[in-house]
Amino acid sequence: MATVLVVDGANVVGSRPDGWWKDRAGAARRLHERLLVADLPHDEVVLVLEGGAKGGVRPGRDAHVRTVHAPRSGDDAIVAAASEATERGDRVTVVTADRMLQARVEGAGALALSPSWLLDQLD
């Protein structure tokens, strides 16, 4: 059984008022870079990006981080990634502060944690 961390990129980036809204692509790139070098207790990290943030990181795999560009709703892409992993039998954690999204991923069998948990791991 693998452990998978699904990251709501918009929600994590938006949790700190550091001017991310002026450069969404750059903020996504910085988060991606931090996820690449972090020593997280997960076999795979899935970073879901939407909107302007998609311009900062190409979709695909870099080491243990897989970047997904949401075609429409970021929330739907996050639920799909979590559901796919739980159906494989993986242990899945989703990072988001969105309560509705937390309920959806918990319904799919994933654990939901807040962006502050992830940011503490990355700092």
N, C-alpha and C positions, 0 to 999 in steps of 0.2 A: 504494500500500500504506500503510495506516494503522498507527500504533503504539498498542497497547492495553495498559494496565496494569490488572490485576485484583488487587484488594486483599482479602485475608482479614481482614476487620475485626476479628473476635474475636482472631485470632492477633497482629495488630499491636498492638491495644489491650492485650492481655494480656502483651506482651513487656516492659512497664515496670511495676514494682510501685508505682503512684502512687495507689492506692486506687480504681481503676476498678471493682472488684467491688462497691463500695457504690452505684454509679450507672452501670450499663451503658449506659443510654440517653444519659446525659450524655457519657460517654466516646466513644460512637459519634458524637454530634453534634460534639464537639470535633475528632475525626479528620476528619470530613466538611468542617468549616470550614477545617481546615488544608490539605486536598486542593484545595479551591476556590481558595485564594490561592497555592498553591505553583507554582513555575515548573518543572514536570516536563517531561522530553523525550518526552511522549506526547500523542497526539491525543485520546485518550479514557481516562478513569479509571473503572473499574467497582468500586464499593465493595459487597462482599457482606456483609450483616448477618444475624444469626440470633438467636433467642431474645429476651431482654429488650432487647438493643441495637436491635432494630427500632423501638422506641418513640422513639428519638432522632432519626431521620431518615425522612422519608416516602420511599416508593419513587418512582423516576422520575429525570428529568434536571434538573440544575442546572448550566448552562454546560457544561463539558467533563466533569463528574462525573455518572455514572449510578449510582444506588443501587438495589440489588437486595435484596429481602427473600427469604431462603431459605425455601421452604415447609416443608422438613423438614431435611435435612442441608445444612449450610453447605458442606461439602466437595463434595457433588454439584452444588450451585449454582455453585461456583467452577469445577469441571471443565466444566460446561455452558457457562459464559460464555467460558472459554478455548477450548473446542472450536469454539463458534460463530464466534469471531473468527478462529481459524486457518483454518477452512473457507472464510471469506470471503477469505483470503489476507493477513490482517493479521499483523503481527509482534506477538507477545503475550508479556508478562512477567507472572508471577504472584508476588505477595509473600506468603510464608508460611514458617513455620519447621517446619511439619508435614512430616516426611520422606516419609510415605506419600502425602500430597497432592502433594508435589513430584514424586514418581515418576509419579503419575497425570497431572499437567499436562504434564510433560516427554514422556510417552507420546502426548499430544495435540498435541505440536509446540510447546509454550510453553517459555520460559526461566523458571526459578524462582530468585528472590532472597529473601534473608532480611528480616525486619522491620527489622533494624538498617540495611540499605541505605536503605529508605524513610525511616526516622526521621532518618537523616543528611541526606537530601534536604530534609526538612521543617524541620529545625532551622536 
